[in-house]
Amino acid sequence: MRSVLLSLILLAAPAADGALSVVASTSNMGMLARAVGGDAVKVTVLAPPDRDPHTLQARPSMMLALRGADLLVAVGAELEVGWLPAGLSGASNPKILPGQSGYFEAAAQIPLIERGGGADRSRGDVHPMGNPHVFLDPERMAAIARALGGRLALLDPAHAAAYTANAEAFGKAVAERIPKWKAQAAGAKGAVLYHKDANYLFALLGVPVLGYVEPLPGIPPTAQHLSDVVSRLAGTKGVVLFTDYQSSQGPAFIAGKLGWNAIRLPIEAGATADAGAYFRMIDRWVDAVAQGR
């Protein structure tokens, strides 16, 4: 029993420099780890902020980072299913495998929308567990922050009070901003999105999603689909929104035919982002939504 306890303590112990080594699958998860962990954590981000996390491949650099991690913070709900399991297998670090205290999945901490349905490729890039793009919903991110604070406190009890305080500060900052965001978006007619990646934010703001550039999630648009979207929305008002790693061709076609604006927006706050950068990213999305009046 004593040897088992010793092993558990060693697995949860901070890195030699006193900071927990946290690996985040995406830069938004890295932002949250920095916001909650503060100076007590050292954060490494695996996915570049301008790359689609659906389509990455596991690389040796990812495996090296995972091998030395005390905690992995993933989005979950199968967003990283194409590369993170392979990265974990190559890292040979049992303490950050699913089911262990060193594995934290954001999507598991909050209710997800669009749950259900089989993973049938004929239906596109479907996530049966629910829509994994939770990071554009600041309210859900605040709930995830509180859960992450608890996990960090479990791994590093010496800094538990700081983790809790940081998580609460993030949640307070979100709560203070939500009324402004909702007021700014009030009256917006809606938007055509490229992918189902901003659905949580639109639900929070109470603004409708009018359609998608993709005919099915993850499937490139056809000329017929784009024409159908234009026909259905002719004479209405709105805006077309798409992200850094999505093609501008489909959004430009729809916006040009409807007389709307097509706006490219970041969906990740940045590789070294803090909470302020995340809030500025949400500001940009709300500003763009408000143009659809």
C-alpha positions as CSV (number, residue, x, y, z in Angstrom):
1,M,0.0,0.0,0.0
2,R,2.8,2.4,0.9
3,S,4.5,1.8,-2.5
4,V,1.2,2.5,-4.3
5,L,0.7,5.7,-2.5
6,L,4.2,6.8,-3.2
7,S,3.7,6.1,-6.9
8,L,0.5,8.2,-6.9
9,I,2.3,11.1,-5.3
10,L,5.1,10.9,-7.8
11,L,2.7,10.8,-10.7
12,A,1.0,14.0,-9.4
13,A,4.1,15.8,-8.4
14,P,4.9,19.2,-10.1
15,A,7.9,19.5,-12.5
16,A,11.3,20.0,-11.1
17,D,11.1,23.8,-11.4
18,G,8.0,23.8,-9.2
19,A,5.4,24.3,-11.9
20,L,3.0,21.8,-13.1
21,S,3.6,20.8,-16.8
22,V,0.3,21.3,-18.5
23,V,-0.2,20.3,-22.2
24,A,-3.3,21.8,-23.9
25,S,-4.7,20.3,-27.1
26,T,-5.7,23.7,-28.5
27,S,-4.8,27.3,-27.8
28,N,-8.1,28.1,-26.2
29,M,-7.6,25.3,-23.7
30,G,-4.1,26.7,-23.2
31,M,-5.6,30.1,-22.5
32,L,-7.8,28.6,-19.9
33,A,-5.0,26.6,-18.3
34,R,-3.0,29.9,-18.0
35,A,-5.9,31.8,-16.6
36,V,-6.6,29.2,-13.9
37,G,-3.1,28.0,-13.3
38,G,-1.3,31.3,-13.2
39,D,2.4,31.2,-12.3
40,A,2.1,27.7,-10.9
41,V,1.8,26.0,-14.3
42,K,3.9,25.8,-17.5
43,V,1.6,25.5,-20.5
44,T,2.4,23.9,-23.9
45,V,-0.1,24.0,-26.8
46,L,-0.2,21.2,-29.3
47,A,-2.5,22.5,-32.1
48,P,-1.5,25.7,-33.9
49,P,-4.2,28.3,-33.6
50,D,-4.6,28.7,-37.4
51,R,-5.1,25.0,-38.1
52,D,-8.3,23.0,-38.0
53,P,-8.1,20.7,-35.0
54,H,-10.3,18.2,-36.8
55,T,-7.6,17.5,-39.4
56,L,-4.3,17.5,-37.6
57,Q,-1.9,14.5,-37.4
58,A,0.1,13.4,-34.4
59,R,3.7,14.6,-34.7
60,P,6.9,13.7,-32.7
61,S,6.9,17.1,-31.1
62,M,3.4,16.4,-29.7
63,M,4.5,13.1,-28.3
64,L,7.5,14.7,-26.6
65,A,5.4,17.3,-25.0
66,L,2.8,14.8,-23.8
67,R,5.6,12.5,-22.4
68,G,6.6,15.1,-19.9
69,A,3.1,16.4,-19.0
70,D,1.5,16.3,-15.5
71,L,-1.8,17.3,-17.0
72,L,-3.4,17.1,-20.4
73,V,-6.3,19.6,-21.0
74,A,-8.3,18.5,-24.1
75,V,-11.5,19.9,-25.6
76,G,-12.9,16.4,-26.0
77,A,-16.2,15.2,-27.5
78,E,-14.0,13.6,-30.2
79,L,-12.8,16.9,-31.6
80,E,-9.2,15.7,-31.4
81,V,-10.0,12.0,-32.2
82,G,-8.0,12.0,-35.4
83,W,-4.6,12.7,-33.7
84,L,-4.6,13.0,-29.9
85,P,-5.1,9.2,-29.2
86,A,-2.1,8.5,-31.5
87,G,-0.1,11.2,-29.7
88,L,-1.0,9.7,-26.3
89,S,0.0,6.2,-27.5
90,G,3.4,7.4,-28.7
91,A,4.0,9.5,-25.5
92,S,3.9,6.5,-23.2
93,N,2.7,8.6,-20.2
94,P,0.1,6.7,-18.3
95,K,-0.8,9.4,-15.9
96,I,-2.4,11.6,-18.6
97,L,-4.5,8.8,-20.2
98,P,-8.3,9.1,-20.2
99,G,-9.6,8.0,-16.8
100,Q,-6.6,9.2,-14.9
101,S,-6.3,12.4,-12.8
102,G,-3.8,13.8,-15.3
103,Y,-6.4,13.8,-18.1
104,F,-9.0,16.7,-18.2
105,E,-11.6,16.9,-20.9
106,A,-13.4,20.2,-21.1
107,A,-16.5,18.9,-22.9
108,A,-17.1,16.4,-20.1
109,Q,-17.6,19.2,-17.6
110,I,-20.6,20.9,-19.2
111,P,-23.8,20.0,-21.1
112,L,-23.3,19.8,-24.8
113,I,-25.7,20.8,-27.6
114,E,-26.6,18.7,-30.7
115,R,-26.1,15.3,-28.9
116,G,-27.0,12.0,-30.5
117,G,-26.8,10.5,-33.9
118,G,-24.4,7.9,-35.3
119,A,-20.9,8.7,-36.6
120,D,-21.9,8.0,-40.2
121,R,-19.6,9.7,-42.7
122,S,-22.5,10.1,-45.1
123,R,-23.8,12.7,-42.6
124,G,-20.5,14.5,-42.5
125,D,-18.3,15.2,-39.6
126,V,-20.8,14.2,-36.9
127,H,-19.9,14.1,-33.2
128,P,-22.4,11.8,-31.5
129,M,-21.3,13.0,-28.0
130,G,-22.4,16.5,-28.9
131,N,-21.0,19.7,-30.5
132,P,-17.4,19.9,-29.3
133,H,-16.9,23.6,-30.1
134,V,-17.6,24.8,-26.6
135,F,-14.8,27.3,-26.5
136,L,-16.8,30.2,-28.1
137,D,-19.3,30.1,-25.2
138,P,-17.8,32.1,-22.4
139,E,-20.4,30.9,-19.9
140,R,-19.4,27.3,-20.5
141,M,-15.7,28.2,-20.4
142,A,-16.3,29.7,-17.0
143,A,-17.8,26.4,-15.8
144,I,-14.9,24.5,-17.3
145,A,-12.5,26.9,-15.6
146,R,-14.0,26.0,-12.2
147,A,-13.7,22.3,-12.9
148,L,-10.1,22.8,-14.1
149,G,-9.3,24.6,-10.9
150,G,-10.5,21.6,-8.9
151,R,-8.4,19.3,-11.0
152,L,-5.2,21.4,-10.6
153,A,-5.8,21.6,-6.9
154,L,-6.0,17.8,-6.8
155,L,-2.6,17.5,-8.5
156,D,-1.0,20.4,-6.7
157,P,-2.6,21.0,-3.3
158,A,-0.1,23.6,-2.3
159,H,-1.6,26.1,-4.8
160,A,-5.2,25.0,-4.4
161,A,-6.4,28.4,-3.1
162,A,-4.8,30.2,-6.0
163,Y,-6.4,27.9,-8.6
164,T,-9.8,28.4,-7.0
165,A,-9.4,32.1,-6.9
166,N,-8.2,32.3,-10.5
167,A,-11.1,30.3,-11.7
168,E,-13.6,32.4,-9.9
169,A,-11.9,35.6,-11.3
170,F,-12.3,34.2,-14.8
171,G,-16.0,33.4,-14.2
172,K,-16.6,36.9,-12.7
173,A,-15.0,38.5,-15.7
174,V,-17.3,36.5,-18.0
175,A,-20.4,37.4,-16.0
176,E,-19.5,41.1,-16.2
177,R,-19.2,41.0,-20.0
178,I,-22.2,38.9,-21.0
179,P,-24.8,41.7,-20.6
180,K,-22.8,43.9,-22.9
181,W,-22.3,41.2,-25.5
182,K,-26.1,40.4,-25.5
183,A,-27.1,44.0,-25.8
184,Q,-24.7,44.6,-28.6
185,A,-26.0,41.6,-30.5
186,A,-29.7,42.4,-29.9
187,G,-31.6,42.8,-33.1
188,A,-29.1,41.0,-35.2
189,K,-30.9,39.0,-37.9
190,G,-28.5,36.1,-37.8
191,A,-25.6,34.7,-39.7
192,V,-24.5,32.0,-42.1
193,L,-21.6,30.1,-40.6
194,Y,-19.1,27.9,-42.4
195,H,-19.2,25.1,-39.9
196,K,-21.1,24.4,-36.7
197,D,-18.3,26.0,-34.7
198,A,-20.0,29.1,-33.3
199,N,-23.4,27.6,-32.4
200,Y,-22.8,27.9,-28.7
201,L,-22.1,31.6,-29.0
202,F,-25.1,32.2,-31.1
203,A,-27.3,30.4,-28.6
204,L,-25.8,32.5,-25.8
205,L,-26.5,35.7,-27.7
206,G,-30.0,34.6,-28.7
207,V,-29.2,35.1,-32.4
208,P,-30.2,32.6,-35.1
209,V,-27.9,30.6,-37.3
210,L,-29.4,31.0,-40.7
211,G,-27.4,28.2,-42.5
212,Y,-24.0,26.8,-43.2
213,V,-21.5,27.1,-46.1
214,E,-20.9,23.4,-45.7
215,P,-23.7,21.2,-46.9
216,L,-22.8,18.7,-44.1
217,P,-20.2,19.2,-41.3
218,G,-16.7,18.8,-42.7
219,I,-17.9,18.4,-46.3
220,P,-16.8,21.1,-48.8
221,P,-19.6,23.1,-50.3
222,T,-20.9,22.4,-53.8
223,A,-22.1,25.1,-56.2
224,Q,-25.6,23.8,-55.9
225,H,-25.6,24.0,-52.1
226,L,-24.3,27.6,-52.2
227,S,-27.0,28.6,-54.7
228,D,-29.7,26.9,-52.5
229,V,-28.5,29.0,-49.5
230,V,-28.6,32.2,-51.5
231,S,-32.1,31.3,-52.9
232,R,-33.5,30.6,-49.4
233,L,-32.1,33.8,-47.9
234,A,-32.7,36.2,-50.7
235,G,-34.2,39.5,-49.5
236,T,-33.2,39.0,-45.9
237,K,-30.5,40.5,-43.8
238,G,-27.5,38.9,-42.1
239,V,-23.8,38.3,-42.3
240,V,-21.5,35.4,-43.3
241,L,-18.9,34.4,-40.8
242,F,-15.9,32.0,-41.3
243,T,-12.7,31.3,-39.5
244,D,-8.9,31.6,-40.2
245,Y,-8.6,28.1,-41.6
246,Q,-11.7,28.0,-43.8
247,S,-11.9,28.9,-47.5
248,S,-13.2,32.4,-48.3
249,Q,-14.7,31.3,-51.6
250,G,-18.0,30.0,-50.4
251,P,-18.6,32.8,-47.9
252,A,-17.7,35.4,-50.6
253,F,-20.1,33.9,-53.1
254,I,-23.0,33.9,-50.6
255,A,-22.3,37.3,-49.3
256,G,-21.9,38.8,-52.8
257,K,-25.2,37.4,-54.0
258,L,-27.1,38.5,-50.9
259,G,-25.4,41.9,-50.4
260,W,-24.1,40.9,-47.0
261,N,-20.7,41.2,-45.4
262,A,-18.4,38.1,-45.3
263,I,-16.1,38.4,-42.2
264,R,-13.1,36.1,-41.4
265,L,-12.6,35.7,-37.6
266,P,-10.2,33.9,-35.4
267,I,-11.6,30.9,-33.5
268,E,-8.6,30.4,-31.3
269,A,-7.3,33.2,-29.0
270,G,-3.6,32.5,-29.8
271,A,-0.8,30.2,-28.9
272,T,0.2,32.3,-25.9
273,A,-3.1,34.0,-25.2
274,D,-4.3,35.1,-21.8
275,A,-7.9,35.7,-20.7
276,G,-7.8,39.2,-22.1
277,A,-7.0,38.0,-25.5
278,Y,-9.8,35.5,-25.3
279,F,-12.3,38.2,-24.4
280,R,-11.1,40.4,-27.2
281,M,-11.7,37.4,-29.6
282,I,-15.3,37.1,-28.3
283,D,-15.6,40.9,-28.8
284,R,-14.7,40.5,-32.5
285,W,-17.3,37.8,-32.9
286,V,-20.0,39.9,-31.3
287,D,-19.1,42.9,-33.4
288,A,-19.4,40.8,-36.5
289,V,-22.8,39.4,-35.4
290,A,-24.1,42.9,-34.8
291,Q,-23.4,43.8,-38.4
292,G,-26.1,41.4,-39.5
293,R,-29.0,43.8,-38.8
